[in-house]
């Protein structure tokens, strides 16, 4: 009887429905520098938000009562869909603990991310380190980094080829995607103080397949300033790095 | 060659003389058929009967049989087993039959009563059905209700055994068997994972222990061969 009591399972965190998702760069297989903003599981009223230490890794809960869970991941101003399929089967544990759901055979599906893979097909029962899903990002080849001389609040950034999201906070570093269809990009900055400034950049384009999963990418180089209405614009790097390094220093 | 033949002839002659005059001949071999069975023991597990009548969550019985081949015993168990459990959020039932077959090796070779201390090995199989119902709640995913069943599950496992068989009175024997069970494999767990397997027990650990206390009735076929002689001081 005594052995029987000691042999009973603990009734804590029985379901192994915690999946660790790591965001990595395809070029280095290391943690990405571009994190995520929110992760929302479909069918729930919760959203995961990152802490400073969890920008590139997150533990999410999958639905133990189903064989699939859909997530909406907001990262870099875009929303990506990620679907996890798995086998979930119940098992009776004990009269004290009741049941648990055992999840296995994890599979990942996403057409939005550059590349995804299953690193470990069995989820965890505790929110500990351990990656089940790796989300890879293809290297950035067409976005430059601009550093302003002082932090300033930007109302909008307008281009003819894409929409650039802005925040109401005063910022000094801005990531600007360039037009990959042409060798010139014209960008208009509308500041909240009413000022408007324009920047026209010239560059060279080359289509290259850096990684099979990424397909053909437009690689931008030989960056130069065609014209601007700022006080000064200085080119510090003519090519694009990932993670981004400052390409332009702008004096307002 | 002639000398060798003479020597051999003399050797044969002396041998013949020795055969004629030696009246203390070697005893006739009385254990020629010592590997033929001398009887069969048939019994039942007392613990299973007691549990069936005292525990609400268990019904079952088991019969055991063994046949001796000198110090080796071919042994077979057959039983029925059903369990039902209930918690606040789930209920579980299973029901099925199982059997085990194996060999025991007796290490009490000079016991006058033919009592046994053995170590053995078993191969076990079970076929059963099981059902489970769940009414539960998750803090993220909300409330959930469903029922599951596995109508045809088959399992197999291995055992190492040890125990004793003691002659109590004439044809009545009693004994126990301790079991170390391992190597469990199951098929047919489609909707749910089994919690309990007839003849084996709980499935949440890779190995399991078991214990039976048995009463046997022995049916003799033939007299047992004499015991091997003891060592002279």
Interface residues (C-beta under 8 A of the other chain):
Chain A: X9 X15 X41 X43 X44 X46 X61 X63 X64 X65 X89 X90 X91 X92 X93 X94 X95 X96 X97 X98 X99 X102
Chain B: X85 X86 X87 X88 X89 X90 X92 X132 X134 X136 X138 X140 X141 X144 X146 X148 X189 X191 X192 X193 X194 X195 X204
